[in-house]
Amino acid sequence: MMTFMELSNAMRGMILLWTTFVLIIYIYNLASRLQQGRKGAYIAMTVLPLLLTFVLLQRLSALHARDGLFSDSLSVLFVMSGLTILTGLAIVQHINSMIWQRHHISAMSIKESLDRMPIGICFYHPSGLTKLVNDEMTGICHALTGSILLDAKAYWESLKAGNLQGCIVKGETPIYFLPNGRVYAFEVQEMKMENKPIYEMIAADVTEEYKLTRELEEKQKQVSYINKRLKMLTDTMEYMIMSRELLDLKVSLHDRIGQSLLMTKRYLSDSQAVDSKEWMNMWQLNLRQLKNENPEEWQTPYYVVMRHTEGLGVDLEIKGELPTEEHLLSVVETALVVHATNVIRHAGGSKAVISVGETEDKEAYELRFTNDGKVPGHKVKEKGGLANLRRKVETIGGVMRIDTTSRYELILLLPKEEKKNVI
């Protein structure tokens, strides 16, 4: 019967490699069963073949090395039969461990399930020492700090304070934008484990929600712009309707005058062909309308602006007479709208006061705009409405100043006479 030593070196090496591989499987099976918490016979059934495989590997290695420790050799049939039995048993134990793991919850299965979750999770003690961290949270921490998560308490404090790069919102529920384009919201909850406090930190992927929020904000800006445009159209619509009514009135008056002229021509040709009383009444009505020079209320300057400020909820008090010069109407209307809007938006007031006077040389109007709202605690930045107002004032050769020493006051100096080509 052929012995192990009679085999070639290559064959002996392959048998040694096979034995080593079987030993590694047994070691893995033993570690898996210990992690699964299996005890008693399951551990003994793994340890015993592990030791037999180890002893067989040591003896075959000694024979292969010819160190003279053993005087006899093992038969090939014994070695192959033993290895086959040990290999089959190792494979059966490995399959059994996999089946058990699928149907039972263990520490390893919990860790693997946490690692597969799409959210970052970290459990840590009050001191900051981490107890359990999944792969998602480890990756998020490395993306934000450049290092692994060791002190969870310090990490959470940095997140709340907004000290890390990519902070969008700080506070108790901070939100961060990661370099890979993902957005995460963080939250920490206190829990109890064995009557001792432990903290759970969660990092939820809110990328889609963040994108939808930004899209909603953009749409809200567009809607706000459209509303402003509609408001402007509504303000001018009243002018258009009343202008149409005035045009209809002029057309009607034109028709009546034409009719009166025809009746006059007929009366001069044949006085008996025309009712003189009706003819005289028609001319009197036409003359009364032609002599009426008083404009309608809606035709007076600043009518629409006054209605606009009433719609905003601002009580407009005017001390003096607003300028009625044609070149100043647009500037004063803009000033009234801008001031009323700022009273609501920035000052938080409800009353606007406009004092109208003249400069000492009587060549310009002096308009002072104040309100009952709060005084700004800083220098007013001219943007939007104020910037547009300054441009209009300086275009006609006027001066605009803003004083916030004791209260907010907008001062306009507007020339009475129109100046050509000022700018």
VOZA-743878 format. One line per field, with one value per residue (C-alpha): residue number from 1; residue in one letter; z, y, x. Coordinates in Angstrom, 2 decimals, padded with zeros to 5 digits. Layout:
VOZA-743878
k <- [NUM_...]
r <- [A_...]
zz <- [Z_...]
yy <- [Y_...]
xx <- [X_...]
end
This chain:
VOZA-743878
k <- [1_2_3_4_5_6_7_8_9_10_11_12_13_14_15_16_17_18_19_20_21_22_23_24_25_26_27_28_29_30_31_32_33_34_35_36_37_38_39_40_41_42_43_44_45_46_47_48_49_50_51_52_53_54_55_56_57_58_59_60_61_62_63_64_65_66_67_68_69_70_71_72_73_74_75_76_77_78_79_80_81_82_83_84_85_86_87_88_89_90_91_92_93_94_95_96_97_98_99_100_101_102_103_104_105_106_107_108_109_110_111_112_113_114_115_116_117_118_119_120_121_122_123_124_125_126_127_128_129_130_131_132_133_134_135_136_137_138_139_140_141_142_143_144_145_146_147_148_149_150_151_152_153_154_155_156_157_158_159_160_161_162_163_164_165_166_167_168_169_170_171_172_173_174_175_176_177_178_179_180_181_182_183_184_185_186_187_188_189_190_191_192_193_194_195_196_197_198_199_200_201_202_203_204_205_206_207_208_209_210_211_212_213_214_215_216_217_218_219_220_221_222_223_224_225_226_227_228_229_230_231_232_233_234_235_236_237_238_239_240_241_242_243_244_245_246_247_248_249_250_251_252_253_254_255_256_257_258_259_260_261_262_263_264_265_266_267_268_269_270_271_272_273_274_275_276_277_278_279_280_281_282_283_284_285_286_287_288_289_290_291_292_293_294_295_296_297_298_299_300_301_302_303_304_305_306_307_308_309_310_311_312_313_314_315_316_317_318_319_320_321_322_323_324_325_326_327_328_329_330_331_332_333_334_335_336_337_338_339_340_341_342_343_344_345_346_347_348_349_350_351_352_353_354_355_356_357_358_359_360_361_362_363_364_365_366_367_368_369_370_371_372_373_374_375_376_377_378_379_380_381_382_383_384_385_386_387_388_389_390_391_392_393_394_395_396_397_398_399_400_401_402_403_404_405_406_407_408_409_410_411_412_413_414_415_416_417_418_419_420_421_422_423]
r <- [M_M_T_F_M_E_L_S_N_A_M_R_G_M_I_L_L_W_T_T_F_V_L_I_I_Y_I_Y_N_L_A_S_R_L_Q_Q_G_R_K_G_A_Y_I_A_M_T_V_L_P_L_L_L_T_F_V_L_L_Q_R_L_S_A_L_H_A_R_D_G_L_F_S_D_S_L_S_V_L_F_V_M_S_G_L_T_I_L_T_G_L_A_I_V_Q_H_I_N_S_M_I_W_Q_R_H_H_I_S_A_M_S_I_K_E_S_L_D_R_M_P_I_G_I_C_F_Y_H_P_S_G_L_T_K_L_V_N_D_E_M_T_G_I_C_H_A_L_T_G_S_I_L_L_D_A_K_A_Y_W_E_S_L_K_A_G_N_L_Q_G_C_I_V_K_G_E_T_P_I_Y_F_L_P_N_G_R_V_Y_A_F_E_V_Q_E_M_K_M_E_N_K_P_I_Y_E_M_I_A_A_D_V_T_E_E_Y_K_L_T_R_E_L_E_E_K_Q_K_Q_V_S_Y_I_N_K_R_L_K_M_L_T_D_T_M_E_Y_M_I_M_S_R_E_L_L_D_L_K_V_S_L_H_D_R_I_G_Q_S_L_L_M_T_K_R_Y_L_S_D_S_Q_A_V_D_S_K_E_W_M_N_M_W_Q_L_N_L_R_Q_L_K_N_E_N_P_E_E_W_Q_T_P_Y_Y_V_V_M_R_H_T_E_G_L_G_V_D_L_E_I_K_G_E_L_P_T_E_E_H_L_L_S_V_V_E_T_A_L_V_V_H_A_T_N_V_I_R_H_A_G_G_S_K_A_V_I_S_V_G_E_T_E_D_K_E_A_Y_E_L_R_F_T_N_D_G_K_V_P_G_H_K_V_K_E_K_G_G_L_A_N_L_R_R_K_V_E_T_I_G_G_V_M_R_I_D_T_T_S_R_Y_E_L_I_L_L_L_P_K_E_E_K_K_N_V_I]
zz <- [000.00_-001.03_001.79_001.99_001.67_-001.59_-003.25_-005.27_-003.72_-005.77_-004.59_-000.95_-001.31_-002.69_000.19_002.70_001.01_001.12_004.84_005.55_003.69_005.73_008.96_007.97_007.35_010.83_012.41_010.54_011.62_015.24_015.12_013.50_016.11_018.93_017.42_017.02_020.71_020.16_023.00_024.23_021.65_018.69_019.87_020.75_017.31_015.77_018.13_017.89_014.06_014.18_016.53_014.41_011.29_013.12_014.32_010.82_009.30_011.80_011.11_007.34_007.53_009.61_007.17_004.23_005.88_006.71_010.14_011.45_014.16_012.87_011.75_009.92_007.25_006.76_004.03_001.25_001.62_005.30_004.58_001.69_003.53_006.63_004.65_002.70_005.88_007.58_004.46_004.20_007.88_007.58_004.62_006.42_009.50_007.35_005.57_008.92_010.25_007.21_007.53_011.25_010.62_008.11_010.62_013.82_014.98_016.17_016.87_013.46_011.64_013.40_012.38_008.79_008.59_009.98_007.43_004.61_005.79_003.62_006.68_008.97_012.53_015.52_019.13_021.68_025.43_027.20_027.19_023.37_023.10_020.17_020.79_017.29_014.00_010.59_007.33_006.13_009.18_008.91_005.30_006.14_009.02_006.83_004.10_006.60_008.86_006.88_009.71_011.19_013.93_017.34_019.62_018.71_021.29_019.88_016.37_017.27_018.90_015.74_013.64_015.81_015.82_012.01_012.27_009.54_005.86_003.90_006.67_005.37_008.64_012.15_015.47_016.98_013.54_011.41_007.65_005.67_001.98_001.28_-001.45_-003.35_-003.81_-001.17_001.60_005.09_008.10_011.55_014.78_018.20_020.63_024.18_024.96_027.86_027.78_031.00_032.88_031.54_029.07_025.53_022.53_019.01_016.17_012.85_009.48_006.99_003.28_002.40_-001.00_-002.91_-000.28_-000.38_-004.17_-004.06_-001.42_-003.56_-006.60_-004.52_-003.37_-006.97_-007.99_-005.07_-006.28_-009.76_-008.31_-006.24_-009.37_-011.27_-008.38_-008.47_-012.20_-011.73_-009.02_-011.37_-014.09_-011.64_-010.62_-014.23_-015.18_-013.27_-015.34_-018.53_-017.62_-016.65_-019.71_-021.84_-020.10_-020.73_-024.40_-024.68_-023.07_-025.55_-028.48_-027.18_-026.75_-030.26_-031.65_-029.79_-030.99_-034.55_-034.13_-032.71_-035.69_-038.11_-036.23_-036.32_-040.06_-040.55_-038.26_-040.25_-043.46_-042.09_-038.52_-038.55_-039.32_-035.95_-032.39_-031.03_-027.40_-027.97_-030.02_-027.22_-024.53_-026.57_-026.93_-023.22_-022.29_-024.61_-023.27_-019.65_-020.35_-022.25_-019.40_-016.73_-016.14_-012.78_-013.23_-011.90_-008.68_-010.50_-012.75_-009.85_-009.27_-006.90_-006.87_-007.74_-005.37_-002.48_-003.25_-003.41_000.05_001.47_000.07_001.86_005.15_005.56_006.90_004.73_006.40_004.14_005.69_002.99_-000.74_-002.87_-006.04_-009.13_-011.70_-014.58_-014.30_-010.57_-010.61_-011.43_-008.82_-006.02_-006.88_-006.70_-003.38_-001.89_-002.98_-001.82_001.55_002.19_001.25_003.54_006.44_006.24_005.26_007.33_009.96_011.03_011.21_010.00_009.52_007.07_007.41_004.50_005.24_002.20_002.30_000.31_000.46_001.62_-001.93_-002.91_-005.94_-004.78_-002.82_000.40_001.16_004.44_004.82_008.35_009.96_013.29_012.95_014.53_013.93_011.93_014.04_011.14_008.00_005.44_002.32_-000.78_-002.99_-004.92_-004.43_-002.75_-005.43_-008.16_-006.33_-006.05_-009.76_-010.59_-008.18_-009.51_-013.11_-012.64_-010.75_-007.23_-004.03_-001.86_001.72_004.42_008.09_010.79_013.70_015.94_013.57_009.98_007.69_003.91_002.56_-001.05_-002.60_-005.92_-008.24_-009.19_-012.65_-015.04_-015.87_-019.25_-019.71_-016.05_-016.43]
yy <- [000.00_003.37_005.68_009.46_009.72_007.75_010.51_013.17_016.54_018.22_015.75_016.07_019.88_019.73_017.50_019.92_022.85_020.95_020.21_023.88_025.00_022.59_023.89_027.49_026.48_024.95_028.06_030.24_027.92_028.12_031.95_032.09_029.82_031.83_035.05_033.42_032.56_028.83_026.74_023.18_020.39_022.81_024.16_020.68_019.37_022.11_022.04_018.25_018.02_021.27_019.63_016.45_018.53_020.48_017.28_015.77_018.92_018.92_015.24_015.61_018.73_016.88_013.96_016.29_018.08_014.73_015.97_012.38_012.93_009.98_006.76_005.41_007.00_007.25_005.42_007.54_005.82_006.80_010.40_010.85_009.16_011.28_014.51_013.70_013.07_016.21_018.32_017.08_017.73_021.27_022.07_020.70_022.82_025.91_025.40_024.79_028.09_029.97_028.44_029.23_032.82_033.31_032.22_033.70_037.17_037.55_040.36_039.84_039.81_043.04_044.68_043.49_044.74_048.13_048.38_047.78_050.55_053.71_055.98_056.63_055.27_055.67_054.61_056.17_056.60_060.00_060.26_060.14_056.60_054.87_051.56_050.79_052.64_051.49_051.93_054.78_056.94_056.15_057.34_060.51_061.36_060.81_063.04_065.87_065.63_063.60_061.05_058.11_058.54_058.13_060.81_060.93_063.63_066.08_065.19_066.03_069.34_070.32_069.43_071.53_074.54_074.45_074.21_071.58_072.38_072.17_073.34_074.41_074.55_074.42_073.74_070.69_069.26_070.31_069.74_069.32_069.23_066.58_066.84_063.96_066.05_064.30_066.20_064.73_065.79_064.81_064.13_062.74_060.95_059.80_056.17_053.73_050.48_048.47_051.56_053.57_056.46_055.93_058.23_057.40_059.65_059.36_060.84_060.69_061.29_064.26_065.04_064.73_066.69_069.43_069.62_069.81_072.55_074.60_074.10_075.20_078.32_079.18_078.68_080.85_083.60_083.30_083.40_086.46_088.18_087.29_088.60_091.89_092.13_091.36_094.01_096.56_095.57_095.85_099.33_100.48_098.74_101.33_104.04_102.14_101.63_105.25_106.47_104.34_105.88_109.36_108.50_107.25_110.50_112.58_110.55_111.05_114.79_114.96_113.27_115.61_118.71_117.40_116.80_120.31_121.83_119.94_121.15_124.72_124.51_123.24_125.96_128.68_127.24_126.71_127.75_125.85_122.50_122.37_122.34_125.46_124.37_121.01_122.74_125.24_122.48_120.47_123.46_124.29_120.70_120.75_124.08_122.92_119.89_121.94_124.47_121.76_121.80_120.05_116.66_113.43_112.06_109.33_111.95_113.72_113.10_110.23_108.72_105.20_105.46_106.42_103.45_101.20_102.27_101.70_098.16_097.61_098.64_101.83_105.00_107.78_111.23_114.09_117.46_120.10_119.81_117.28_118.66_118.60_119.53_117.06_116.25_115.43_113.18_109.94_110.60_111.41_108.41_106.12_107.67_107.10_103.44_102.71_104.37_102.61_099.24_099.74_100.76_097.34_095.19_096.62_099.05_096.99_100.13_101.09_104.85_106.90_110.67_112.89_116.52_118.80_122.15_124.34_125.12_128.55_129.76_128.60_126.78_123.23_121.16_119.47_116.19_114.38_110.77_109.29_106.44_105.03_101.84_100.78_102.68_100.69_099.86_100.16_102.14_101.56_099.76_101.23_098.40_097.59_100.34_102.85_102.44_102.97_106.04_107.60_107.10_108.87_111.74_112.38_112.11_115.22_117.04_116.37_115.26_112.24_111.71_109.11_110.02_107.32_109.31_109.38_107.95_106.86_109.86_109.96_113.48_114.48_117.86_118.17_121.16_123.02_123.82_120.99_120.67_119.30_116.73_116.58_113.15]
xx <- [000.00_001.39_002.41_002.33_006.11_006.06_004.04_005.76_006.56_003.82_001.17_002.24_002.08_-001.46_-002.59_-001.04_-002.82_-006.11_-005.65_-004.85_-007.97_-010.14_-008.55_-009.41_-013.04_-013.26_-011.77_-014.32_-017.16_-016.03_-015.91_-019.37_-020.93_-019.38_-020.76_-024.17_-024.14_-024.40_-022.98_-022.55_-022.63_-022.44_-019.10_-017.78_-018.76_-016.68_-013.67_-013.13_-012.76_-010.75_-008.22_-008.11_-007.45_-004.73_-003.00_-003.20_-001.71_001.15_002.00_001.81_003.96_006.56_006.64_006.90_009.80_011.50_012.50_012.72_010.10_008.08_009.71_006.70_004.58_000.84_-000.95_-002.39_-005.76_-005.96_-004.99_-007.40_-010.27_-009.75_-009.47_-012.62_-014.61_-013.24_-013.93_-017.52_-018.13_-016.66_-018.90_-021.99_-021.21_-020.69_-024.03_-025.71_-024.30_-025.56_-029.06_-029.14_-028.07_-030.89_-033.53_-032.09_-031.08_-027.52_-025.11_-023.51_-026.84_-027.82_-024.55_-024.92_-028.50_-027.46_-024.66_-027.15_-029.51_-029.59_-029.42_-026.47_-026.80_-024.51_-025.08_-022.76_-022.32_-022.67_-018.88_-018.87_-017.47_-019.15_-020.92_-022.21_-021.66_-022.86_-020.97_-023.23_-022.50_-018.79_-018.76_-020.71_-018.35_-015.29_-016.77_-017.42_-014.37_-011.84_-011.47_-013.35_-015.96_-014.30_-015.80_-019.52_-020.31_-017.77_-018.93_-022.54_-021.56_-019.69_-022.71_-025.06_-022.74_-022.38_-018.59_-018.24_-018.04_-021.28_-023.63_-027.04_-028.99_-027.53_-029.23_-030.88_-031.67_-028.66_-028.61_-025.38_-024.48_-021.83_-019.16_-020.82_-023.97_-026.09_-027.89_-028.28_-030.35_-029.02_-030.89_-029.96_-032.28_-031.60_-032.46_-032.10_-030.16_-029.85_-031.09_-028.18_-028.46_-027.27_-027.64_-028.75_-027.56_-029.37_-028.33_-031.23_-030.77_-033.02_-031.52_-034.79_-036.71_-034.05_-034.25_-038.04_-037.83_-035.46_-037.71_-040.70_-038.83_-038.00_-041.63_-042.75_-040.43_-041.94_-045.45_-044.53_-043.23_-046.42_-048.53_-046.66_-047.23_-050.92_-051.10_-049.57_-052.02_-054.91_-053.76_-053.62_-056.86_-058.85_-057.21_-058.02_-061.68_-062.18_-060.32_-062.64_-065.65_-064.24_-063.71_-067.30_-068.46_-066.46_-067.83_-071.36_-070.77_-069.33_-072.41_-074.78_-072.91_-073.08_-076.79_-077.22_-075.41_-077.68_-080.75_-079.36_-078.81_-082.34_-083.74_-082.00_-083.47_-086.95_-087.73_-091.02_-089.31_-087.49_-088.82_-087.14_-087.55_-085.84_-083.16_-082.38_-082.31_-079.79_-077.45_-077.72_-076.79_-073.80_-072.60_-072.89_-070.73_-068.15_-067.92_-067.44_-063.64_-063.61_-061.84_-063.26_-061.78_-059.92_-058.31_-056.62_-052.90_-051.90_-055.42_-054.26_-051.26_-053.53_-055.76_-052.66_-051.43_-054.91_-054.77_-051.44_-053.02_-050.97_-052.60_-051.16_-051.09_-050.03_-049.13_-049.25_-049.95_-048.12_-046.49_-048.68_-046.04_-046.01_-042.29_-042.60_-045.69_-043.84_-041.12_-043.56_-045.76_-042.72_-041.67_-045.13_-045.25_-041.68_-042.22_-045.55_-044.05_-041.02_-043.27_-044.96_-041.98_-039.11_-040.42_-043.43_-045.57_-049.02_-048.83_-046.78_-046.41_-045.36_-044.56_-044.43_-042.63_-040.26_-036.57_-035.44_-034.89_-038.43_-036.99_-037.60_-040.07_-038.88_-040.67_-039.99_-041.19_-041.46_-043.44_-044.55_-042.48_-039.21_-035.97_-033.37_-030.34_-027.92_-027.28_-030.00_-028.81_-030.37_-031.54_-034.67_-037.24_-034.93_-032.28_-034.88_-036.24_-032.76_-032.20_-035.48_-034.80_-031.32_-032.56_-034.73_-031.97_-033.24_-031.51_-032.31_-031.10_-031.84_-031.44_-031.52_-030.04_-033.12_-035.75_-036.05_-036.56_-036.46_-035.83_-036.42_-035.55_-037.39_-036.89_-040.07_-038.80_-038.07_-034.38_-033.43_-030.64_-029.68_-028.04]
end
